[in-house]
Amino acid sequence: MDTLGIKARKVVDFYVDGFKNMTIGKKLWAIIAIKVAILFLVFKLFFFPDILKENYDNDDDRARAVATELTSR
């Protein structure tokens, strides 16, 4: 292995060992992951509606609309 690979492996091992030895940190990371998942779910539902599905009936019309938008810009 080259020296960069050895250094990268040491960094990875450092973080893996750190996460293995955590006690409270694992619970905090789990809470953070749950909160992020909920936030993305809320953002997806309320702020990013599926406009193509609302405005077009089938996949061919949706594909045509996307192609038109991409080529007209």
Residue frames relative to the residue before (quaternion, step in Angstrom):
aa qw qx qy qz dx dy dz
M 1.0000 0.0000 0.0000 0.0000 0.00 0.00 0.00
D 0.4497 -0.6693 0.5124 0.2954 3.54 -1.07 0.61
T 0.6849 -0.5065 0.3256 0.4103 3.58 -1.24 0.30
L 0.6120 0.5436 -0.3587 0.4486 3.59 1.08 -0.61
G 0.6491 0.5149 -0.3061 0.4688 3.57 1.00 -0.82
I 0.6469 0.5080 -0.3160 0.4728 3.58 1.01 -0.80
K 0.6628 0.4955 -0.3067 0.4703 3.59 0.94 -0.86
A 0.6449 0.5124 -0.3245 0.4650 3.57 0.97 -0.83
R 0.6430 0.5176 -0.3239 0.4623 3.59 0.99 -0.79
K 0.6375 0.5213 -0.3289 0.4623 3.59 1.01 -0.76
V 0.6405 0.5146 -0.3226 0.4699 3.59 1.00 -0.79
V 0.6552 0.5015 -0.3110 0.4717 3.58 0.92 -0.90
D 0.6565 0.5062 -0.3125 0.4638 3.59 0.90 -0.88
F 0.6130 0.5584 -0.3390 0.4444 3.58 1.02 -0.78
Y 0.7163 0.4375 -0.2584 0.4783 3.58 0.83 -0.96
V 0.6238 0.5292 -0.3457 0.4597 3.61 1.00 -0.74
D 0.6659 0.4860 -0.3024 0.4784 3.59 0.90 -0.87
G 0.6339 0.5388 -0.3287 0.4470 3.57 1.02 -0.75
F 0.6863 0.4633 -0.2868 0.4818 3.58 0.93 -0.85
K 0.6231 0.5407 -0.3482 0.4451 3.61 1.05 -0.66
N 0.7403 0.4284 -0.2247 0.4669 3.58 0.98 -0.83
M 0.4656 0.6782 -0.4499 0.3476 3.61 1.23 0.03
T 0.1925 -0.7494 0.6147 0.1535 3.54 -1.19 0.56
I 0.7684 0.2927 -0.1598 0.5462 3.58 0.51 -1.16
G 0.5983 0.6125 -0.3506 0.3793 3.57 1.04 -0.74
K 0.6198 0.5446 -0.3523 0.4419 3.60 1.01 -0.71
K 0.6559 0.4953 -0.3098 0.4780 3.58 0.98 -0.82
L 0.6473 0.5147 -0.3236 0.4598 3.58 0.98 -0.79
W 0.6538 0.4972 -0.3136 0.4765 3.59 0.97 -0.81
A 0.6229 0.5251 -0.3431 0.4675 3.59 1.05 -0.69
I 0.6434 0.5096 -0.3176 0.4749 3.59 0.98 -0.83
I 0.6463 0.5143 -0.3169 0.4663 3.58 0.95 -0.86
A 0.6597 0.5088 -0.3125 0.4564 3.60 0.91 -0.88
I 0.6495 0.5060 -0.3167 0.4710 3.59 0.98 -0.82
K 0.6585 0.5084 -0.3121 0.4588 3.59 0.91 -0.86
V 0.6537 0.5037 -0.3152 0.4686 3.59 0.95 -0.83
A 0.6398 0.5184 -0.3258 0.4644 3.59 0.98 -0.82
I 0.6566 0.4964 -0.3100 0.4758 3.59 0.94 -0.84
L 0.6390 0.5256 -0.3294 0.4550 3.59 0.94 -0.83
F 0.6737 0.4808 -0.3069 0.4699 3.60 0.86 -0.90
L 0.6268 0.5295 -0.3382 0.4608 3.57 1.02 -0.74
V 0.6646 0.4918 -0.3011 0.4751 3.59 0.92 -0.89
F 0.6452 0.5141 -0.3232 0.4636 3.59 0.92 -0.86
K 0.6592 0.5128 -0.3128 0.4524 3.57 0.91 -0.91
L 0.7069 0.4815 -0.2779 0.4373 3.58 0.84 -0.92
F 0.8180 0.3218 -0.1339 0.4576 3.56 0.79 -1.02
F 0.7856 0.3526 -0.1787 0.4759 3.58 0.99 -0.71
F 0.7652 0.2689 -0.1661 0.5609 3.60 1.20 -0.33
P 0.0210 -0.8214 0.5699 -0.0022 3.59 0.39 1.14
D 0.5113 -0.6334 0.4859 0.3182 3.56 -1.22 0.51
I 0.1842 -0.8365 0.5110 0.0723 3.55 0.22 1.35
L 0.6317 0.5355 -0.3475 0.4398 3.58 0.98 -0.74
K 0.6679 0.4890 -0.3097 0.4678 3.58 0.94 -0.81
E 0.6565 0.5112 -0.3133 0.4578 3.59 1.08 -0.67
N 0.7703 0.4039 -0.1944 0.4535 3.58 0.93 -0.89
Y 0.7766 0.2670 -0.1439 0.5521 3.61 1.16 -0.48
D 0.4782 -0.7238 0.4392 0.2335 3.55 -1.03 0.87
N 0.8246 0.1105 -0.0358 0.5536 3.60 0.97 -0.74
D 0.7034 -0.4918 0.3229 0.3987 3.54 -1.32 0.25
D 0.6118 0.5581 -0.3601 0.4295 3.59 1.03 -0.66
D 0.6639 0.4882 -0.3030 0.4787 3.59 0.95 -0.87
R 0.6368 0.5230 -0.3287 0.4615 3.59 1.00 -0.79
A 0.6633 0.5055 -0.3028 0.4613 3.58 0.92 -0.91
R 0.6451 0.5167 -0.3132 0.4677 3.57 0.99 -0.83
A 0.6566 0.5112 -0.3114 0.4590 3.60 0.96 -0.83
V 0.6560 0.4946 -0.3132 0.4764 3.59 0.97 -0.82
A 0.6568 0.5089 -0.3146 0.4591 3.59 0.91 -0.87
T 0.6397 0.5208 -0.3187 0.4669 3.58 1.01 -0.79
E 0.6646 0.5036 -0.3032 0.4613 3.57 0.92 -0.87
L 0.6881 0.4853 -0.2927 0.4531 3.56 0.93 -0.86
T 0.7243 0.4330 -0.2653 0.4664 3.58 0.93 -0.74
S 0.6599 0.5229 -0.3195 0.4348 3.59 1.13 -0.45
R 0.6299 0.5437 -0.3455 0.4339 3.60 1.18 -0.21
